Amino acid sequence: MAADAGAERFSRVFDTLELLVGHPEGMTLTEIVKRLGMPASSAHNLLQRMAATDVIVVSDDLRYSLGSRAVRLGIRIVDGLEVRDVARRPLQELTRATGEDVYLAVRLGTRVSYIDRFPGTRPIAVDIRLGQSLFLHATAVGKLFAAFHAPLHRRLLTEKRPQLTDHTLTEEPDLERELDTIRRAGYSVSREEAIPGVVGYGFPIRDAYGEITAAIHISVPLAQIDEKHEKLLLDKAFEAAAAIEADLGRGGADLARRGRRA
């Protein structure tokens, strides 16, 4: 009997984590109880134990969301997946070719996070923490995933969109036009929309079924951007994405050709 109770508690931990992955904005105790069908007292005790070990966190307005420990575990799980191993060599080569910081991003439920980083050669770099949830409306890879993934598109339009810089797009019509541009171009750009003085580029990595399984992000100081350097970034990034896709079993050469035409 005790073993059955232990198994049930163990299962509820994973049920809770799976639920919170899909709600990066956080959920109240009442919402969690309703979705999982648990007694309020049991749910409260479980959440408190999970919060005490940093598996989840609770905000000032009593909303529960994934904690740093769960995110780190997620990264370790993703580390075992093919895309991170496959992407490492092409992204290292991309960093050497451009001199810029390069990141690998993935979608975890309805959040987008960086799971790997390759520092560039410039003395001044933007240190973006791995595992943190990225803004969909202001970051290059956030907009990229939102342009091609319906649940993230809905989340972008319904969540709060803070004005991070003077250049951040926050109005729905502006964002819809931006996502249309991304779909046509096949890549995305964030021009000082998340961090002043920094331009971000996002490039899709598709699996054998044509779904975006990951994305390349290049972070560049605005002062370094000119037409020649931007062309180098686009050409080399599409080549890297094509190489990764080829190793994932997709025809990457087609992507490289599309990138050079975009």
N, C-alpha and C positions, 0 to 999 in steps of 0.2 A: 504493500500500500504506500509505504514511504517512497519507494522507488518511482511509483506512478506519479506521486505529487512532485517529486524532484524533476521528472521528465516534463511535467506540465509547466513548471516554473521556467525551465530551460527553454521550452518552446515559446513561452510568452515573451521572453527576452528578445528572441529573434523576430517574433511577430511585431513587437514594438519597434525594433530597429528598421524592419522592412517598411513599416508604416511611416516612420519619420523620414526615411530617405525620400519619399515622395512628397514631403511637406517641409522644404527647407526654411520656410517662413516660421515654422514652429506650430505646435498644436497645444490646446489647453487640455487639462485633465478630463474635462467633460467630453471633448471631442474624441480623445483616445479611448475613453470608456465606451462611448457609443460605437466606435468603429470596431473595437476588439471584443465587445460583449463581456467585459470583465467587471466584477464588482468594484465600485469606486474605491473602497478601502484597500483592496488588493492591488489595484492599479497604482494608487498613491504610494504604497509601500515599495512596489517594484520600481517605480520611477525614482524614488528617493535613493534606493540602493544603486541604481544605475548612474544617477547624478553624482553620488559620492565617489565613484570610481572614474569619473570623466568620460563615461561612455555616452552620456547625454548631458546637456546643459539646460538650465532653466533661466529664463530672462526675468527682468524686473516685473513684467506684466504676466508672469506665471505661464509662459509658453515654453514647451519642451522641444528641443531640437537635437540633432546629432552633436556629440561632443568630440573633442580632439582625438580621444583614444579610438573612437569608432572610425573617424576619418583616416587615422594612421593605419588601422587594420584594413580599411578599404583599399588604401594605396598598396599595402603589402599583397593583398589579394590580386589587385590589378597587375602588380609587378610580376605575378606568375602567369599572366596572360600573354599571348603571343605578340600583341601589338607593341608592348613596351620593349621587349627584347628585339623585335624586328626593327623598331624605329631607331634604336640607339646609334648604330653606325651611320645611317643617312643623316641624322640630325647632328651628329658630331661633325660630319663633313660640311653640312650647311653652316654651322657656326664658324668653321675655319674659312669657308669661302666668303662669308659676309662680314665677319668680325662682330656680329651682333648676338645678343642673348636670344636663345631659342628655347621654347618650352613645348612639351607635349601635353595636350589637354584631352580629357575624356568626359563623357556624360555619365553621371551616377544618378540614376533616377531622373529627377527634374532639377538637378544641379550640375554645374559644369566646374571642374577643378583641374588645375595643373597637377600632373603626377610625375613629371621629370623636367629637369632643367639642365641646360648646357651653357655655361657662362661665356660671354664674348670676350673680346680682347680690349675693349675700351675701359679706361680707368674709372669711369662713372657708369654704374649699372643700376637698374631698378631691381631690388631684391623682392620678388613676389613669393610669398610662402606657398609651398606645395600643400595641397589638400584643402585650402580655403575656398569657399564657394564664391564664384565670380559673378559680378553683375552682368545680367544678360543684355541690358540696354546700353552699356557703356564700353564693354570690352570687345575686342575683335572676335575672339572665339565664342563669346557669349552670343553675339549677334549672329555669328555663322551658324551655330547650332539652332538658334531660334528661327532662322530663315528656312531651315530644312526639316525641323522636327516639330510637329503640330502641338504636342503637349508643352514644349518649351515656348513656343509662340504664344500659346494661351497664357502661360505663366508670366511672360514678359509684359503682356497687356493688362494683367490683373494685379501684379504686385506693385509695391511702391517703387518709384524710379527717382532716386535722389539726384539732385543737380550736383555732380561731383566736381565739375569744372565749368568754366564759361561756355565750353563747347559741347557739353553733354546734351544729347537728344533725350527729351523727356515726354514730348507730346506724341500721342498715338499716330496722327497723320504723318509726322516726320519719320517716325520709326517704321511705319509700314512702307514708306517710299524707300527707306534705307534697306529694308529686308528685300524688297523687289530688286534693288540695285545689286545686292549680294547674290541673289539667285541668278541674275543675268551674267554677272562677272565671274562667278565661281569662286570668289574669295571675298574677304571682308577687310575693312580698314577702320580703325578707331583713331581719329586725329585729335589727340589731346582730350578725348572724351572721358577718360578715366583718371589720367595723371597729367598735370600740366607739363608741357615740354616733351612728352613721349608719344610716339606714334606706334600703334600696334597693328600687325597684319595677321590674319587668320586664314589658314588653308585647310580644306577638308582632306581626310584620309578615309576612303571608302572600303568596305569589305567586299567579299566576292558577290554579295547580293546587291551592291550599290548603295547600301546604307552607310551614313557617316559614323564610323566607329571611333574616330579620334580626330584631332586637329593639331596642326602646327601653328604655334604663335611665335612671331618675331617681334621683339621690342626694340625700338630704335629712337635715339634722341632726335628731336625735331630738327636741330641744327645740322644733322648729318644727312638729311633727306634732300636729294635733288633728283632730277629725272634719270640720270645715269645710275645712281645708287639704287633707286627704286626699281628700275628694270632688272638690275642684278639680283635684288631680293626676290622679285617675282619669278624670274627664270630659275634660280637655284632652289627656291621653296617648292615650286611645282615639280622640279626634278626629284627632290627629296621625297615628296608625297608619292610620286610615280614609283620610285624605288621601293618604298614601303608597301604600296598597294600590290606591286608585282610579287613581293615576298609573301603577301597575305593571300595570293591566289587570284588577284584581279589584274586586268590588263592595264598596267600603269602607264604605258607609253601614250595611250590615248589622252590621259590626264595631262601629261607634259605638253602635248601638242595643243590641247585646249587652253592651257595656261599661257602659252606664248601668244595665242591669238587674242586672249582677253585684254 
